[in-house]
Amino acid sequence: MTLVRMGAVVAVVLAVGINSHLAYAAEPVLAAGAVFEDWTVECEQRPQDNRRICFLTQTLIATESKERLLKLSIGRFGAANELMAIGILPLGISIPAGVTLRVDGLAPTPLHVQRCTAEGCLAATALDKALADRLYAGKEIEIEIVPYGGREVSTIRIALRGYAAGYTALKL
């Protein structure tokens, strides 16, 4: 997917709302709030066609501040029904340094930062079959960021416990 096309897809997502990230599941029968260990199903009605959309999501909360550190959602979304990962990252990241997603320490995949709002910075990437397979079989996602003005990479770790079961249940 080209960066321009991805930007258009993310713009559509933003039009629906910052939490309406993604996902068409093939007629999901799961209720919003279904839990698969560390992953939760979120479902919404798309206003443009009233279609129910569902995706897997995990939100990490900072221990001390009790504020959201990161929200990562994975599912099929957009008119192309493309499997994607969309994250809401913390404010204060270095956009030029880039953001990457790794599964179990393997090769990084860039997350393309689309824009930042008061809610955080929205970043997305399409998931090809190889990356989707790594997520399905994996143990951990690492989101790598560089704080604004910094040089050292900070890693946010996301457990994949329950991801494969949720992925299968949603028929992603």
C-alpha contacts under 8 A as a table, 3 or more apart, distances in Angstrom:
res1	aa1	res2	aa2	distance
1	M	5	R	6.37
1	M	6	M	6.27
1	M	126	A	6.93
2	T	5	R	5.20
2	T	6	M	6.03
3	L	6	M	4.95
3	L	7	G	5.97
3	L	112	H	7.83
4	V	7	G	5.00
4	V	8	A	6.36
5	R	8	A	5.03
5	R	9	V	6.27
6	M	9	V	5.01
6	M	10	V	6.12
6	M	124	A	7.87
6	M	125	T	7.75
7	G	10	V	5.10
7	G	11	A	6.00
7	G	114	Q	6.62
8	A	11	A	4.94
8	A	12	V	6.35
9	V	12	V	5.19
9	V	13	V	6.44
9	V	78	G	6.14
10	V	13	V	4.88
10	V	14	L	6.18
10	V	114	Q	7.40
10	V	124	A	7.59
11	A	14	L	5.01
11	A	15	A	6.23
12	V	15	A	5.03
12	V	16	V	6.58
12	V	78	G	7.66
13	V	16	V	5.27
13	V	17	G	6.40
13	V	18	I	7.13
13	V	20	S	6.24
13	V	21	H	5.46
13	V	22	L	7.00
13	V	78	G	7.81
14	L	17	G	4.82
14	L	18	I	5.34
14	L	20	S	7.42
14	L	21	H	7.49
15	A	18	I	7.94
16	V	20	S	5.86
16	V	46	R	7.17
16	V	47	P	7.30
17	G	20	S	5.10
17	G	21	H	7.47
18	I	21	H	6.50
20	S	44	E	7.02
21	H	73	S	7.01
21	H	77	F	7.79
21	H	86	I	6.76
22	L	53	I	7.12
22	L	54	C	7.10
22	L	55	F	6.20
22	L	73	S	7.29
22	L	74	I	7.09
22	L	75	G	5.78
22	L	76	R	6.04
22	L	77	F	4.59
22	L	78	G	7.23
22	L	84	M	7.68
22	L	86	I	7.75
23	A	53	I	5.41
23	A	54	C	5.22
23	A	55	F	5.03
23	A	74	I	7.28
23	A	75	G	4.26
23	A	76	R	3.66
23	A	77	F	3.91
23	A	78	G	7.42
23	A	81	N	7.32
23	A	83	L	7.53
24	Y	52	R	7.55
24	Y	53	I	4.79
24	Y	54	C	5.88
24	Y	55	F	7.35
24	Y	75	G	6.79
24	Y	76	R	4.70
24	Y	77	F	5.18
24	Y	78	G	7.82
24	Y	81	N	6.28
24	Y	172	L	7.99
25	A	28	P	5.49
25	A	53	I	6.36
25	A	54	C	5.83
25	A	55	F	7.31
25	A	75	G	7.41
25	A	76	R	6.47
25	A	170	L	5.68
25	A	171	K	6.11
25	A	172	L	5.90
26	A	170	L	7.22
26	A	171	K	6.24
26	A	172	L	7.50
27	E	52	R	7.96
28	P	53	I	7.95
28	P	54	C	6.99
28	P	170	L	5.86
28	P	171	K	7.74
29	V	170	L	7.92
30	L	34	A	6.61
30	L	41	V	7.72
30	L	169	A	7.70
30	L	170	L	7.39
31	A	34	A	5.77
31	A	41	V	7.38
31	A	42	E	7.99
31	A	43	C	7.43
32	A	40	T	7.87
32	A	41	V	5.27
32	A	42	E	4.73
32	A	43	C	5.11
32	A	54	C	7.69
33	G	40	T	5.80
33	G	41	V	5.26
33	G	42	E	6.05
34	A	40	T	5.72
34	A	41	V	5.28
34	A	42	E	7.94
35	V	38	D	7.26
35	V	39	W	5.89
35	V	40	T	4.53
35	V	41	V	6.47
35	V	166	G	7.96
36	F	39	W	5.09
36	F	40	T	6.09
36	F	161	R	7.65
36	F	162	G	4.58
36	F	163	Y	6.69
36	F	165	A	6.56
36	F	166	G	5.71
37	E	40	T	7.85
37	E	161	R	5.83
37	E	162	G	4.70
37	E	163	Y	7.80
38	D	58	Q	6.66
38	D	159	A	6.89
38	D	160	L	7.05
38	D	161	R	5.69
38	D	162	G	5.98
38	D	163	Y	7.52
39	W	56	L	6.12
39	W	57	T	5.57
39	W	58	Q	5.15
39	W	160	L	7.82
39	W	161	R	7.51
39	W	162	G	6.17
39	W	163	Y	6.15
39	W	166	G	7.28
40	T	56	L	5.57
40	T	57	T	5.32
40	T	58	Q	6.35
40	T	166	G	7.95
41	V	54	C	6.60
41	V	55	F	5.65
41	V	56	L	4.74
41	V	57	T	6.27
41	V	166	G	7.65
42	E	54	C	5.48
42	E	55	F	5.56
42	E	56	L	6.39
42	E	57	T	6.90
43	C	52	R	6.62
43	C	53	I	5.33
43	C	54	C	4.12
43	C	55	F	6.61
44	E	52	R	5.57
44	E	53	I	5.38
44	E	54	C	6.60
45	Q	50	N	5.28
45	Q	51	R	5.43
45	Q	52	R	4.49
45	Q	53	I	6.19
46	R	49	D	5.89
46	R	50	N	4.82
46	R	51	R	5.30
46	R	52	R	6.32
46	R	53	I	6.94
47	P	50	N	5.18
47	P	51	R	7.74
53	I	77	F	7.96
54	C	75	G	7.22
54	C	170	L	7.58
55	F	73	S	6.53
55	F	74	I	5.79
55	F	75	G	4.66
55	F	76	R	7.28
55	F	170	L	7.54
56	L	73	S	5.51
56	L	74	I	5.29
56	L	75	G	6.32
56	L	163	Y	7.81
56	L	166	G	6.90
56	L	167	Y	7.42
57	T	71	K	7.00
57	T	72	L	5.55
57	T	73	S	4.16
57	T	74	I	6.35
58	Q	71	K	5.74
58	Q	72	L	5.45
58	Q	73	S	6.55
58	Q	158	I	7.95
59	T	68	R	6.95
59	T	69	L	7.59
59	T	70	L	5.78
59	T	71	K	4.26
59	T	72	L	6.45
60	L	68	R	5.96
60	L	69	L	5.47
60	L	70	L	5.27
60	L	71	K	6.32
60	L	158	I	7.92
61	I	66	K	5.70
61	I	67	E	5.47
61	I	68	R	4.42
61	I	69	L	5.22
61	I	70	L	7.20
62	A	65	S	5.71
62	A	66	K	5.11
62	A	67	E	5.53
62	A	68	R	6.16
62	A	69	L	5.57
63	T	66	K	5.53
63	T	67	E	8.00
68	R	71	K	7.33
68	R	90	P	7.84
69	L	89	L	6.81
69	L	90	P	5.73
70	L	87	G	6.93
70	L	88	I	5.66
70	L	89	L	5.02
70	L	90	P	6.31
71	K	87	G	5.48
71	K	88	I	5.11
71	K	89	L	6.86
72	L	85	A	6.92
72	L	86	I	5.83
72	L	87	G	4.32
72	L	88	I	6.53
73	S	85	A	5.74
73	S	86	I	5.34
73	S	87	G	6.22
74	I	83	L	7.24
74	I	84	M	5.73
74	I	85	A	4.50
74	I	86	I	6.46
75	G	82	E	7.94
75	G	83	L	5.38
75	G	84	M	5.77
75	G	85	A	6.86
75	G	172	L	6.36
76	R	81	N	5.05
76	R	82	E	4.96
76	R	83	L	4.24
76	R	84	M	6.15
76	R	172	L	6.61
77	F	80	A	7.07
77	F	81	N	4.71
77	F	82	E	5.56
77	F	83	L	6.62
77	F	84	M	7.18
78	G	81	N	5.27
78	G	82	E	6.68
79	A	82	E	7.95
82	E	126	A	7.06
82	E	127	L	7.96
83	L	126	A	6.06
83	L	127	L	5.55
83	L	128	D	7.65
83	L	172	L	7.49
84	M	124	A	7.03
84	M	125	T	5.70
84	M	126	A	4.33
84	M	127	L	5.16
85	A	124	A	5.61
85	A	125	T	5.52
85	A	126	A	6.45
85	A	127	L	6.85
86	I	122	L	7.07
86	I	123	A	5.70
86	I	124	A	4.29
86	I	125	T	6.65
87	G	121	C	7.86
87	G	122	L	5.76
87	G	123	A	5.27
87	G	124	A	6.27
88	I	119	E	7.67
88	I	120	G	5.64
88	I	121	C	5.38
88	I	122	L	4.72
88	I	123	A	6.52
89	L	120	G	5.40
89	L	121	C	4.90
89	L	122	L	6.31
89	L	123	A	7.31
90	P	93	I	6.84
90	P	120	G	5.03
90	P	121	C	6.20
91	L	116	C	7.24
91	L	118	A	7.82
91	L	119	E	7.93
91	L	120	G	4.99
91	L	121	C	6.03
92	G	147	P	5.90
92	G	148	Y	5.36
93	I	145	I	6.54
93	I	146	V	5.80
93	I	147	P	4.36
93	I	148	Y	4.76
94	S	97	A	5.42
94	S	98	G	6.87
94	S	145	I	7.35
94	S	146	V	5.51
94	S	147	P	5.37
94	S	148	Y	4.17
94	S	149	G	6.97
94	S	150	G	7.80
95	I	98	G	5.33
95	I	99	V	7.51
95	I	113	V	7.00
95	I	148	Y	7.77
97	A	145	I	7.60
97	A	146	V	6.39
98	G	110	P	7.24
98	G	111	L	7.48
98	G	112	H	7.54
98	G	113	V	7.70
98	G	145	I	6.82
98	G	146	V	7.59
99	V	110	P	5.92
99	V	111	L	5.35
99	V	112	H	7.08
99	V	113	V	7.48
99	V	143	I	7.02
99	V	144	E	5.63
99	V	145	I	5.07
99	V	146	V	7.68
100	T	108	P	5.71
100	T	109	T	5.35
100	T	110	P	4.38
100	T	111	L	5.29
100	T	142	E	7.94
100	T	143	I	5.67
100	T	144	E	5.16
100	T	145	I	7.02
101	L	108	P	5.53
101	L	109	T	5.14
101	L	110	P	6.27
101	L	111	L	6.54
101	L	141	I	6.71
101	L	142	E	5.65
101	L	143	I	4.68
101	L	144	E	6.45
102	R	105	G	5.71
102	R	106	L	5.90
102	R	107	A	6.24
102	R	108	P	4.69
102	R	109	T	6.30
102	R	141	I	5.56
102	R	142	E	5.01
102	R	143	I	6.55
102	R	144	E	7.98
103	V	106	L	5.72
103	V	107	A	7.74
103	V	108	P	7.76
103	V	134	R	6.53
103	V	135	L	6.44
103	V	138	G	6.43
103	V	139	K	7.56
103	V	140	E	5.81
103	V	141	I	4.60
103	V	142	E	6.33
104	D	138	G	6.25
104	D	139	K	6.29
104	D	140	E	5.36
104	D	141	I	6.32
104	D	142	E	7.53
105	G	108	P	7.92
105	G	142	E	7.42
109	T	125	T	7.99
110	P	125	T	7.02
111	L	123	A	5.50
111	L	124	A	5.10
111	L	125	T	5.20
112	H	123	A	5.02
112	H	124	A	5.28
112	H	125	T	6.29
113	V	116	C	7.99
113	V	121	C	6.76
113	V	122	L	5.74
113	V	123	A	4.02
113	V	124	A	6.65
114	Q	121	C	7.41
114	Q	122	L	5.62
114	Q	123	A	5.56
114	Q	124	A	7.47
115	R	121	C	5.70
115	R	122	L	5.63
115	R	123	A	7.54
116	C	119	E	7.55
116	C	120	G	5.52
116	C	121	C	3.95
116	C	122	L	6.10
117	T	120	G	5.38
117	T	121	C	6.27
127	L	130	A	7.92
127	L	131	L	5.76
127	L	132	A	5.80
128	D	131	L	5.46
128	D	132	A	6.07
129	K	132	A	4.99
129	K	133	D	5.97
130	A	133	D	5.15
130	A	134	R	6.28
131	L	134	R	4.98
131	L	135	L	6.22
132	A	135	L	5.15
132	A	136	Y	6.19
133	D	136	Y	5.02
133	D	137	A	6.26
134	R	137	A	5.29
134	R	138	G	5.47
135	L	138	G	4.95
135	L	139	K	7.81
135	L	141	I	7.81
135	L	160	L	7.43
135	L	163	Y	7.81
135	L	164	A	7.80
136	Y	163	Y	6.68
136	Y	164	A	4.91
136	Y	167	Y	7.58
137	A	164	A	7.08
138	G	141	I	7.90
138	G	160	L	6.47
139	K	159	A	6.20
139	K	160	L	5.03
139	K	161	R	6.70
140	E	157	R	6.72
140	E	158	I	5.65
140	E	159	A	4.63
140	E	160	L	5.17
141	I	157	R	5.78
141	I	158	I	4.97
141	I	159	A	6.36
141	I	160	L	6.90
142	E	155	T	6.08
142	E	156	I	5.64
142	E	157	R	4.66
142	E	158	I	6.28
143	I	155	T	5.60
143	I	156	I	5.07
143	I	157	R	6.44
143	I	158	I	7.88
144	E	153	V	6.26
144	E	154	S	5.70
144	E	155	T	4.57
144	E	156	I	6.44
145	I	153	V	5.56
145	I	154	S	5.29
145	I	155	T	6.42
146	V	150	G	6.24
146	V	151	R	6.44
146	V	152	E	6.05
146	V	153	V	4.70
146	V	154	S	5.79
147	P	150	G	5.23
147	P	151	R	7.54
147	P	152	E	7.71
147	P	153	V	7.55
147	P	154	S	7.37
160	L	163	Y	5.20
160	L	164	A	7.79
161	R	164	A	7.77
162	G	165	A	5.37
162	G	166	G	6.22
163	Y	166	G	5.13
163	Y	167	Y	5.94
164	A	167	Y	5.01
164	A	168	T	6.10
165	A	168	T	5.18
165	A	169	A	6.08
166	G	169	A	5.00
166	G	170	L	6.07
167	Y	170	L	5.31
167	Y	171	K	6.07
167	Y	172	L	5.51
168	T	171	K	4.96
168	T	172	L	6.57
169	A	172	L	7.94
